[in-house]
Amino acid sequence: MSEFRLVRLGEQIRNEISQMILKQQIKDPRVSTFLNINRVEVSRDLSYAKVYVSSFMDDKKTEKGVKGLESAAGFIQSTLSRKLTLRQFPKLQFVCDSSIKEGFEMVRKLAEITEADAAASSENNAAD
């Protein structure tokens, strides 16, 4: 399958799972509306799809949410296979994705360094 079609299918799966979470169609209490589906990577042979999940909650709650999604994977797959017409629907694998939190942490550290540099340069200018 072409790369473009795999990316497009991944986006469709991401959108559908996000809508299921927002509309609270997944009845598992561990799955909260604070979960975010970042991206979906579909294998070339459509045998599996990795679903990357993140949240702004703490890591333990995110992991519990991923466990809830894993236990509801059969329901999610059957619902999506009815909406998306595919001969073979990929098996869903849910993975915690901390890249957004790490990105925010990196930006915060860079801002601290920039502020420290600005303070040091203003002290040097005042001393001259």
GIWO-V9188 format. One record per residue. RES is the residue in one small letter. SS is DSSP state (2 for helix, 1 for strand, 0 for the rest). NEAR is the number of other ideal C-beta (glycine too) atoms within 10 Angstrom. D_CENTER is the distance of its C-alpha to the mean C-alpha in Angstrom with 2 decimals. Layout:
BEGIN
<<RES;SS;NEAR;D_CENTER> <RES;SS;NEAR;D_CENTER>>
END
This chain:
BEGIN
<<m;0;11;23.75> <s;0;8;23.30> <e;2;8;20.28> <f;2;8;20.13> <r;2;11;20.13> <l;2;17;17.35> <v;2;14;15.08> <r;2;12;16.34> <l;2;18;15.85> <g;2;18;12.19> <e;2;13;11.86> <q;2;16;14.07> <i;2;25;12.23> <r;2;18;8.93> <n;2;12;11.41> <e;2;17;13.37> <i;2;24;10.95> <s;2;13;9.82> <q;2;12;13.60> <m;2;20;14.43> <i;2;21;12.50> <l;2;10;14.12> <k;0;9;17.43> <q;0;10;17.29> <q;0;14;18.38> <i;0;21;16.86> <k;0;9;19.64> <d;0;15;18.38> <p;0;8;18.89> <r;0;17;16.11> <v;0;22;13.50> <s;0;17;13.56> <t;0;10;12.79> <f;0;13;11.06> <l;1;25;7.85> <n;1;17;5.15> <i;1;21;3.60> <n;1;13;2.74> <r;1;16;5.48> <v;1;23;8.10> <e;1;16;11.01> <v;1;22;14.22> <s;0;14;17.24> <r;0;9;20.44> <d;0;9;22.35> <l;0;17;19.79> <s;0;10;20.18> <y;1;13;16.57> <a;1;23;13.00> <k;1;16;10.16> <v;1;26;7.02> <y;1;20;4.07> <v;1;22;3.28> <s;1;22;4.35> <s;1;22;7.60> <f;0;12;10.74> <m;0;13;12.80> <d;0;10;14.27> <d;2;12;12.93> <k;2;8;15.24> <k;2;15;14.06> <t;2;22;10.39> <e;2;14;12.04> <k;2;19;14.27> <g;2;25;11.68> <v;2;22;10.31> <k;2;15;14.08> <g;2;19;14.70> <l;2;25;12.35> <e;2;18;14.13> <s;2;14;17.41> <a;0;20;16.80> <a;2;15;15.72> <g;2;11;19.27> <f;2;14;19.38> <i;2;21;16.14> <q;2;16;17.54> <s;2;10;20.93> <t;2;16;19.86> <l;2;19;17.91> <s;2;13;20.82> <r;2;9;23.17> <k;2;11;21.34> <l;0;12;20.65> <t;0;7;23.85> <l;0;11;23.38> <r;0;5;26.02> <q;0;9;23.66> <f;0;16;20.21> <p;0;23;17.80> <k;1;13;17.16> <l;1;20;13.57> <q;1;16;12.22> <f;1;23;9.32> <v;1;14;8.20> <c;1;14;7.27> <d;0;20;5.64> <s;0;13;8.14> <s;2;11;8.56> <i;2;14;8.40> <k;2;15;10.88> <e;2;10;12.82> <g;2;10;13.17> <f;2;11;14.54> <e;2;11;16.76> <m;2;10;18.05> <v;2;10;18.94> <r;2;10;20.68> <k;2;10;22.64> <l;2;10;23.68> <a;2;10;24.90> <e;2;10;26.91> <i;2;10;28.45> <t;2;10;29.36> <e;2;10;30.98> <a;2;10;32.87> <d;2;10;34.12> <a;2;10;35.24> <a;2;10;37.07> <a;2;10;38.71> <s;2;10;39.87> <s;2;10;41.28> <e;2;10;43.15> <n;2;9;44.56> <n;2;8;45.68> <a;2;7;47.30> <a;2;6;49.11> <d;0;5;50.57>>
END
